Amino acid sequence: MFYEVEMSDVGYIRPLDLGKDLKEILKKQFRAKYVGRFVKEAGLILDVLDIVDMSYGTSVIGSPNIYVRVNFRALSYIPMKDEVIEGEVENVVEYGVFVTVGPINGFVHISQLGDDVFVHRGGVIQGRKLKVTFRPGDVVRARITAVSKPDPSAVLRNEPVIKVALTMRQPKLGKIEEVAE
């Protein structure tokens, strides 16, 4: 689910930035620091929306910058277990499909695609009885079955910060055009 959260942190203002729009300077700083990171209390930060409040500046001996305590609003995303989502199939692999779930990717194992036996052939997965085919670009509806604990060091390894497992084995879940029929 998407949330709007209020956060607090210390930002800095360089001497050459005095006289400019301080809120925009601080917003840019916090975007660089937080966007794409998972914060325990807030979730996966997608954007810094607005600077709500800032304190008087404080100088530190040996630093030319002015430091201010800032309260800001951020847009975050937290995938919840049992939440039903709609997403687009991003990639089809031999053992399942990766689905774009908001700002992250979820994974549906081939055994969780539906009540059929599915086979991977030529870059698509197809059911033997019902002939339901999953290709990149298909829109699907799925339920979140598990969410991994966030791993802050995953970004360094070029992996997702959190991993989401999905299922489409229940009624009204699956490929959107197939569900409507």
C-alpha positions as CSV (number, residue, x, y, z in Angstrom):
1,M,0.0,0.0,0.0
2,F,1.1,3.6,-0.6
3,Y,1.4,5.9,2.4
4,E,2.2,9.5,3.0
5,V,4.6,9.7,6.0
6,E,6.2,12.5,7.9
7,M,9.9,12.1,8.6
8,S,12.6,14.2,10.3
9,D,16.3,14.6,9.5
10,V,19.1,17.1,9.6
11,G,20.0,18.9,6.3
12,Y,22.6,21.4,5.5
13,I,22.8,24.7,3.6
14,R,26.0,25.7,1.9
15,P,27.0,29.4,2.1
16,L,26.6,29.8,-1.7
17,D,23.0,28.6,-1.4
18,L,22.0,31.4,1.0
19,G,19.5,33.6,-0.8
20,K,18.1,30.7,-2.8
21,D,14.9,28.7,-2.2
22,L,16.0,26.7,0.9
23,K,13.1,24.3,0.8
24,E,13.9,23.2,-2.8
25,I,17.6,22.7,-1.8
26,L,16.7,20.6,1.2
27,K,14.1,18.6,-0.8
28,K,16.7,17.8,-3.4
29,Q,19.1,16.7,-0.6
30,F,16.5,14.4,1.0
31,R,15.5,12.9,-2.4
32,A,19.1,12.0,-3.0
33,K,19.4,10.5,0.4
34,Y,16.1,8.6,0.8
35,V,14.5,7.8,-2.6
36,G,14.9,4.1,-3.3
37,R,15.8,3.2,0.3
38,F,13.8,1.2,2.7
39,V,13.2,2.9,6.0
40,K,12.0,0.6,8.8
41,E,9.2,2.9,10.1
42,A,8.1,4.3,6.7
43,G,8.7,1.6,4.0
44,L,10.2,2.0,0.6
45,I,10.6,5.8,0.0
46,L,9.4,6.7,-3.5
47,D,9.6,10.5,-3.3
48,V,10.0,13.5,-1.0
49,L,6.9,15.5,-1.4
50,D,7.3,18.7,0.6
51,I,9.3,20.3,3.4
52,V,6.8,20.8,6.3
53,D,8.9,22.6,8.8
54,M,12.6,23.6,9.5
55,S,14.3,24.8,12.6
56,Y,16.7,27.7,13.0
57,G,20.2,26.9,11.6
58,T,23.1,25.8,13.6
59,S,26.8,26.2,12.7
60,V,29.4,23.7,13.6
61,I,33.0,24.7,14.2
62,G,35.2,23.8,11.3
63,S,32.3,23.6,8.8
64,P,31.1,26.4,6.6
65,N,27.6,24.9,6.3
66,I,24.5,25.7,8.3
67,Y,22.6,22.7,9.7
68,V,18.9,22.6,10.2
69,R,16.4,20.1,11.6
70,V,13.8,19.5,8.9
71,N,10.4,17.7,9.0
72,F,9.2,16.6,5.5
73,R,6.5,14.5,3.9
74,A,7.4,11.5,1.8
75,L,5.5,9.0,-0.4
76,S,6.3,5.4,0.6
77,Y,5.2,1.9,-0.4
78,I,4.9,-1.1,1.9
79,P,3.7,-4.4,0.4
80,M,1.3,-6.1,2.8
81,K,0.7,-9.9,3.1
82,D,-2.7,-10.9,1.6
83,E,-3.0,-7.7,-0.4
84,V,-4.4,-8.1,-3.9
85,I,-2.5,-6.3,-6.5
86,E,-2.6,-5.7,-10.3
87,G,0.6,-5.6,-12.2
88,E,2.3,-6.2,-15.5
89,V,4.3,-9.3,-16.3
90,E,7.9,-8.0,-16.7
91,N,9.8,-11.1,-17.4
92,V,9.0,-14.8,-18.0
93,V,11.6,-17.4,-16.9
94,E,11.5,-21.2,-16.9
95,Y,10.3,-21.4,-13.2
96,G,7.8,-18.5,-13.1
97,V,7.0,-14.9,-13.9
98,F,8.2,-11.6,-12.5
99,V,5.4,-9.0,-12.1
100,T,5.8,-5.3,-11.5
101,V,4.0,-4.5,-8.2
102,G,4.0,-0.7,-7.9
103,P,7.6,0.3,-7.5
104,I,9.0,-3.2,-7.0
105,N,8.9,-6.6,-8.6
106,G,7.1,-9.7,-7.3
107,F,7.6,-13.3,-8.3
108,V,5.0,-15.9,-9.1
109,H,6.3,-19.5,-9.1
110,I,5.1,-21.6,-12.0
111,S,3.2,-23.8,-9.5
112,Q,1.2,-20.7,-8.4
113,L,0.1,-19.5,-11.8
114,G,-3.3,-21.3,-11.6
115,D,-5.0,-24.7,-11.5
116,D,-3.3,-26.2,-14.5
117,V,0.0,-27.7,-15.5
118,F,2.2,-24.9,-17.0
119,V,5.0,-25.4,-19.4
120,H,7.7,-22.9,-20.4
121,R,8.3,-22.7,-24.2
122,G,9.8,-20.0,-26.4
123,G,9.8,-17.3,-23.8
124,V,6.2,-17.8,-22.7
125,I,4.5,-20.0,-20.1
126,Q,1.3,-21.8,-21.2
127,G,-1.2,-24.0,-19.5
128,R,-1.7,-27.5,-20.9
129,K,-5.5,-27.8,-20.4
130,L,-6.8,-24.2,-20.4
131,K,-4.2,-22.8,-22.8
132,V,-3.7,-19.7,-20.7
133,T,-0.5,-18.0,-21.8
134,F,1.7,-15.6,-19.8
135,R,3.9,-13.2,-21.8
136,P,5.8,-10.0,-20.9
137,G,3.3,-7.1,-21.0
138,D,0.3,-9.2,-19.8
139,V,-1.7,-7.6,-17.0
140,V,-2.4,-9.9,-14.1
141,R,-4.1,-9.8,-10.7
142,A,-2.3,-11.6,-7.8
143,R,-2.2,-11.9,-4.1
144,I,0.9,-11.2,-2.0
145,T,1.8,-14.4,0.0
146,A,5.1,-13.3,1.5
147,V,7.3,-10.3,1.9
148,S,10.9,-10.7,2.8
149,K,12.6,-8.5,5.4
150,P,14.4,-5.5,3.9
151,D,18.1,-5.9,3.1
152,P,19.8,-2.5,2.9
153,S,22.9,-4.0,1.4
154,A,20.9,-5.5,-1.5
155,V,21.3,-2.3,-3.6
156,L,25.1,-2.8,-3.5
157,R,24.6,-6.3,-5.1
158,N,22.1,-4.9,-7.6
159,E,19.3,-6.9,-6.0
160,P,15.8,-5.8,-4.8
161,V,15.6,-4.3,-1.4
162,I,12.6,-6.4,-0.5
163,K,11.3,-9.6,-2.2
164,V,7.6,-10.3,-2.7
165,A,6.1,-13.7,-3.4
166,L,2.7,-13.8,-5.3
167,T,0.0,-16.4,-6.1
168,M,-2.7,-16.5,-8.7
169,R,-4.2,-19.9,-7.7
170,Q,-7.4,-18.5,-6.3
171,P,-10.7,-17.4,-8.0
172,K,-10.6,-14.0,-9.7
173,L,-6.8,-14.0,-9.8
174,G,-4.7,-14.5,-12.9
175,K,-4.4,-12.9,-16.3
176,I,-6.9,-10.0,-16.3
177,E,-8.5,-10.9,-19.7
178,E,-8.9,-14.6,-18.6
179,V,-10.5,-13.6,-15.3
180,A,-13.1,-11.5,-17.0
181,E,-14.4,-14.4,-19.0
